[in-house]
Amino acid sequence: MSIKRVKLNYQPVAERTSNEIAFVVSKEHLNAVNNSIRNKLERNKEERIQSSKSAKDYHISSHCSDVSSPKTLVKIKNKNINL
């Protein structure tokens, strides 16, 4: 048996709504948008780092996936609590 080759006929799902290729934007506006994006990415990165640091304080033991277990050991900020 051999592999059959077929020619795929790709067609766009939606038609273009506009024939305009680009919009004229001032250099100042473009720089402001770029700075805004950079600031947002930096904030996201800092929040991700802070979340990772705070997540280290909360740990649920591996056996707690068993819902039928009457007691679950949860470690919160280096303190063991039985639930």
N, C-alpha and C positions, 0 to 999 in steps of 0.2 A: 504494500500500500504506500502510496506516495502522498506528499503534502500538496494540497491543491492551492494554487495562488488565485486570489480573486481581486479584482479592482474595486476598491471602495469608492462610492460616489458621495463625497461629503457635501452636504448642503447646510447653510446656516439655518438655525431654528427661527430666528427673528430677523426681520428686515431692519436695515439701518433707519433710524428715525430722522437723522440729519446727515447732510453731505458735508458739513463743516468738519475740517480736520483738526483745527486748533483754535483756541481763543487767545486774543491778545491780552496779556496780563503784564502789569508794570513790574519792573525788576524789584521794587520795594515790596510789593505785595507777595511776589514769589519768595523773597527772602524771609518775609514774616511767616509765611506758611511753612517754609522749611525749618525755621527756628521753632515754631510751634510743634512740629512733628518731632524734632530732636528733643525738645523739652519733655514731651509726652513719653517718648521712648526711655528717657533717663528716669523719669518718675516711675514708670512701670518696672524698670530694672531695679530701682531702689526698693520699691514695694515688694518685689519678688524676693529680694535678699532679706528684707525684714520678715517676711512671711516664713521663709526657710529657717531663720534664726528662732522665731517664736514657735514654730512647729516642733523644734527639737525638745521643747519643754513638755509637750503633750504626746504621750505614747500609750497606745492601747495594746495590751498583750495579745499575742496571736491566737489564744484560745477563745477570745471573746466572740469569734464568728459563730460559735455555737450558741444560738439564741436560747436553747433549752437549758443552758447552764444557769443555775440559780445565782451564782456569784461571778462577777467579772472584776478582775483586778485592773484598775486604771491608775496610771502614774501621771499626776498633774503637778507640774513644777517641782519635780523631785520629791513628791509625797505620795505614798501608796494609799489608795482609797479602795475599799471593797464595796462594790455595789451589789 
